[in-house]
Amino acid sequence: MVQVQQRHDAIVVVVAVLFHC
């Protein structure tokens, strides 16, 4: 589950950056 959590966090960061742009 740790890997899934890390991947989820990464997706959140990517989405946040895309929306910020």
Number of C-alpha atoms within 10 A of each C-alpha: 6 7 8 9 10 11 12 12 12 12 12 12 12 12 12 11 10 9 8 7 6
